[in-house]
Amino acid sequence: MVKLYVTLLGLGLAPFAPGTLGSLAGILLWLIIREVISPGAMLFTVVFLFFFSWIITENYIKQKKGGEHDPSEVIIDELIGQWISLIPILYLDYMLYTMSINETITIMLLSFLLFRFFDIFKPWPISFFDNQENSFSVLFDDVVAGFFSAIFVSGYISWIYLL
């Protein structure tokens, strides 16, 4: 059960680009969940998911008894990081700004590309957390990558919609 959770029902076991698949799964799940809960509840969900996933990931790594501190099949962190990068959309939802489907796709694509860029290239301080050998860092490097992406997405939103 733990393995199913951290691999997002086995997506993390894919032979090619499991992190990218995790990010795409995050976007799809985000689209579904944001239709049924409020922006505030969505923020709470992201925070809860981080702490819950931290505990589960730590358990999974201990079960593996050694090996990598950040196994490539663990992609729940990609989902969390992707969700964090989508948080600026919650601001627009909260402001009751109705986006067209083209605007939504543009912002989500930008969020996805930025998150994947920061997650793959890991500029400082993301690389600092990635180099730590503990279960917290497995998730937190993606959280920081998500925050970096969210900052850029927020700038884009401010430039396009609020200026």
C-alpha positions in Angstrom: 0.0 0.0 0.0 2.8 2.4 0.8 4.5 1.6 -2.5 1.3 2.3 -4.4 1.0 5.7 -2.7 4.6 6.9 -3.2 4.7 5.7 -6.8 1.2 7.2 -7.6 -0.4 3.9 -8.3 2.7 2.6 -10.0 3.4 5.5 -12.4 6.8 6.0 -10.7 7.8 2.5 -11.9 7.6 3.7 -15.6 10.9 3.2 -17.4 10.9 6.7 -18.9 10.5 10.0 -17.2 8.6 9.0 -14.0 8.9 12.5 -12.6 7.3 14.0 -15.6 4.5 11.5 -15.4 4.1 12.4 -11.7 3.8 16.1 -12.5 1.2 15.4 -15.3 -0.8 13.2 -12.9 -0.6 16.1 -10.4 -2.1 18.5 -12.9 -4.9 16.1 -13.8 -5.7 15.5 -10.1 -5.5 19.2 -9.4 -8.1 19.9 -12.1 -10.5 17.4 -10.6 -10.1 18.4 -7.0 -10.2 22.2 -7.6 -13.7 21.7 -9.1 -15.1 20.3 -5.8 -13.3 22.2 -3.0 -12.6 25.9 -2.3 -9.2 27.6 -2.9 -8.6 27.7 0.9 -9.4 24.0 1.3 -7.1 23.3 -1.7 -4.2 25.1 0.1 -4.9 23.1 3.3 -4.9 19.9 1.1 -1.4 20.8 -0.3 0.0 21.3 3.2 -1.6 18.2 4.6 -0.4 16.1 1.6 3.2 17.3 2.2 3.3 16.2 5.9 1.4 13.0 5.2 3.6 12.1 2.3 6.7 12.9 4.4 5.7 10.2 6.9 4.8 7.7 4.2 8.0 8.4 2.2 10.1 7.9 5.3 8.4 4.6 5.9 8.9 3.5 2.3 12.6 4.3 2.4 13.1 2.4 5.6 11.3 -0.6 4.1 13.7 -0.6 1.2 16.6 -1.1 3.7 19.3 1.0 2.2 19.8 2.1 -1.4 19.1 5.5 -2.7 17.8 8.2 -0.3 15.6 9.5 -3.1 14.4 6.5 -5.2 13.3 7.5 -8.7 10.1 5.6 -8.3 9.0 7.9 -5.5 7.0 10.5 -7.4 4.5 11.7 -4.8 7.0 14.6 -4.3 6.5 15.6 -8.0 2.7 15.8 -7.4 3.2 18.0 -4.4 5.7 20.3 -6.1 3.5 20.6 -9.1 0.5 21.5 -6.9 2.6 24.2 -5.2 3.5 25.6 -8.6 -0.3 25.8 -9.4 -1.1 27.8 -6.3 -1.2 31.2 -8.1 -4.2 29.8 -10.0 -5.9 29.6 -6.6 -5.4 33.4 -6.2 -7.4 33.9 -9.4 -10.0 31.5 -8.2 -10.2 33.3 -4.9 -10.6 36.6 -6.7 -13.5 35.0 -8.6 -11.7 35.7 -11.9 -13.1 33.4 -14.5 -10.4 32.3 -16.9 -11.0 31.0 -20.4 -9.9 27.5 -21.2 -7.0 28.9 -23.2 -5.9 31.1 -20.3 -6.1 28.1 -17.9 -4.1 25.9 -20.3 -1.5 28.6 -20.8 -0.9 29.0 -17.1 -0.9 25.3 -16.4 1.5 24.7 -19.2 3.8 27.5 -17.9 3.6 26.0 -14.4 4.4 22.5 -15.6 7.4 23.6 -17.7 8.8 25.9 -15.0 8.4 23.2 -12.3 10.0 20.6 -14.5 12.9 23.0 -15.3 13.6 23.7 -11.6 13.1 20.1 -10.6 15.5 18.8 -13.3 18.3 21.5 -13.2 18.0 22.1 -9.4 19.5 25.6 -9.0 20.5 26.6 -5.5 18.8 26.3 -3.0 17.0 23.3 -4.5 20.3 21.5 -5.0 21.1 22.1 -1.3 18.0 20.2 -0.2 18.4 17.5 -2.9 21.9 16.7 -1.6 20.6 16.1 1.9 20.3 12.4 2.8 16.9 12.3 4.6 13.3 11.7 3.8 12.4 15.4 4.4 14.7 16.4 1.5 13.1 13.8 -0.8 10.0 16.0 -0.7 11.4 19.4 0.1 13.5 19.9 -2.9 10.4 19.6 -5.0 8.5 21.9 -2.7 11.2 24.5 -3.3 11.1 23.9 -7.0 7.3 24.4 -6.8 7.8 27.7 -5.0 10.2 28.9 -7.6 7.8 28.0 -10.3 4.9 29.6 -8.4 6.9 32.9 -8.1 7.4 33.0 -11.9 3.8 32.0 -12.6 2.7 34.8 -10.2 4.8 37.3 -12.1 3.2 36.1 -15.3 -0.3 36.4 -13.9 0.5 39.9 -12.5 1.9 41.0 -15.9 -1.0 39.7 -17.9 -4.0 40.0 -15.7 -3.4 42.6 -13.1 -1.4 45.4 -14.8 
